[in-house]
């Protein structure tokens, strides 16, 4: 562990520096996203037979801003992860620094994996189910705003929640939580995840089920990984104690 005493002011200055770098990256990627907004829009609507409808000129601006924001947030994930790692690095042992550094790209790929799961699995399943309820009773017409809000609700939460296993591993390796705590509070975690699933999914049982089950599965994966990291941490601490003796 690096021996470096820092005052509270120095810690706050370091934190501010990391936040500024992250915010600056977000703004830069937001600007870059403006050049690809049209291509991304065409990708998201390629499976829709008819063009989306807008109810006013501001709807176009809203969609472009949403796409640019999603692009910026996705690209900023590894930058944010790296800044967090740099902030906590002085408190880590050299071996822990190397291990936790691998979390930086892993966070990005998990976020992409969560978005992909939501877009390619949950979104079409829920969409097809809801459309099947209408049958031939209604004429289907999607507004741009409604469609993209629905798309975000079905994808973005999974991008964020797919980070859960890695976050749990990191917190366990830091000694901030342990598998005993996770197992003891499992019922509360389940309740929170169920509430999240109900909030982000459309108001029907099938949609809730398709969203909630993966979230509960992610928690169990996180608990298993926490046990593995915790055992390794205990073993490492034991070996260090024997070397000191």
N, C-alpha and C positions, 0 to 999 in steps of 0.2 A: 504494500500500500504506500502511496506517495506521502511523504511527510511534508505537509504544507498547511500551515495554519492560516486561515483566512478569516477576516472579520466579517460581521454581518453586512457591512457596506460593500465589501468586496464580493460577497456572495450575490448580493442584489445587482451589482454592476455586471457580474458574469451572466446572471440570469437575463438581465436586460439586453445584453449583447446577443445572447442566443435567440431571444424573442425577435429582435430587430432583423437578424439574419433570416429567420424563418418567415417573418412578415414580408421582407424584401423579396425572398424567393417566390412567395405566393403572388405578389404583385407582378413579378417578371413573367411567371408562368401564365398568369391571367391575361397579360398582353399577348404572349405567344399563342394562347388559346384562341384569340380573336382571328388569327389567320387560318385556323382549322375548324372554326365553328360550323361553317357550312358543310364541310365534309362529314363532321361528326353528326350533324343533324340528318343528313341523308342516310347515314348508317343506321341511326335509331329508327327511322321511319321506313326503311326499305321493305319491311314485311306488311306494310299497310297498303291495301289496294287503292284507296282513294286518298287524295291530298287532305291534310288536316285543315281545319277551319279556324280562322281568327275572327274575334269579335271586335277588335279595335287595333289601331296601329301600334299601341304599346305592347300588345301581345308578342309581336315579333321581337322587340327589344328584350322583353322578359325571357324569352326562350334562348336568345343569344347569350344573355348574361348568365343564365342557368348553366348552359353548356360550357361556357368559358370558366365558370366557377368550379364545375365538376372536374374539368381538365386540370385547373390550377391546383385544386386540393389533392388530386391523385398524384401529380408530379411532385408536390411538396412533401408528401409522406416520408420519403427517404431523407429529405433535408431535415425535417422535424425530428426524425428518429436519431439522425447523426448529432444534432444539436443537444438532444437529451443525453445521449451517450457522452458527449464531450463535457457536459455539465457535471455528470456524476462520476466521470473517469477518475478524478483525484481520490475518490473514496474507495476505489476498487483495487484489488491486488492485480499484479501483472497478468496472471493467468485469467482472472475474471475479466480483465479488459479485453483480452483476445476473444474470449467466448462471447461476451455480450456484444462485441462489435459485429458479430455475424447476425445479430438481431436486426441490424439496420436494413440490409436488402431483404431479409425475411419479412419484415413488416410491409414492405412495398408489394411483394409478391402475394402475401396473404390478402392485402387490400384488393389487389387485382382479382385474385381468386374469388373473393367474396362478391365483388361486383359481377363477375362472370357467372357465378352460381345464381345470383339474383336475376340477371338478365336472360340467361339461356335456359334456366330451369324453372324458377319460381314465377317470373313475369309471364311467360307464355302459358304456363299451366293455369294460373289465376285468370288471365285474360280470356283464354278459351272457355273456361268454366263460366265466367260471368256472361260472355257472349251467348253461350248455349242457353242461358236462362231466358234471354229475350226471344229466342226462336225467330219466328216471322211476325211477331207482334209489333216490333218497333223497327223504324228505319235508323240504322246506325250512322252516327255522324260525330266524329271526335273533334273537339276544339284542341288547338295546340297546347294551351295552358293546362287543360284537364289531363291530356294524354301524358305530358311530361311530368306533371306532378305525380300521377299514378306510377309512371316509370321510376321516378326517384324513390317513391315509397317502397317499391319492390326490389330496389337494387342497393341504394346507398347504405341502409342499415346493415345489410350483409357485409358490405365492404368494411364497415367499422367493427362489427361484431366478430368477424373472422380474425381480427387482431387479438381477440381475447386469450387464446392459448399462449401466444407469445408474450403478451403482457403479464400473464400469470407466471410464466416461467421466469421472466425478468424480475418480478417482485419477489419471487421465491428465492432466486439466486442472491438477491440483495438482503434477504432475511426479513423483509417487511411483512410477508405472509407465509403461511405454511399449509400443507394439505389438511392438517387437523382442523385449522380454522375454516378452510373451504368446505370440508365435509360437515362440520358442525353447523355451518350457516347455509347448507345446501337448500333447505326449504325456502329461506328468504331469497336466495339467488333465483330459485325457480319462479317464485312469485314475481320478482322484478322482470325476469325474462318473459314471462307470460304477459305481463302488462305491456312491455315493449312490443311484443309480437302482435297483440290486439290493437295497439295504437297505430302501428305502421301498416297493418294490413287492412284490406277492405272489410266492411262489416258483414262477413258471412263465415260460417263455420269452416268450410273447406280452406279458404284463404288463411284463416287463423291457424289451422292445423299445419298447413304447408310452411308457415313462417315459424311457428313456435317449436316444432319438433327439431329442426336443425339448430335452433338456439340452445335447447336443452342438451343436445348432443355435443355442441361446442363446449358447454360447461363441463360435461363429463370428460371430454378430451383434455380440457384444461386441468382438471383435478388429477388425472393420470399423469400428465406431464409434470405437474407440481410435485407429485410424490417422487418421480424420477430425479428431478433436480434437487429436491430436499435430501434424498439419500446420498447423492453425489456430494452435496455440500457438507453433510455430516461426516462422510468418509474423508473428505479433504481436510476438514478441521481436525479430525482425529489423527491423521497422518502428520499434520503440522505440529500437533501437541506432542507426538512421539519424538519428532525431530528436535523439538525444544528441550525435552527431557534428556 
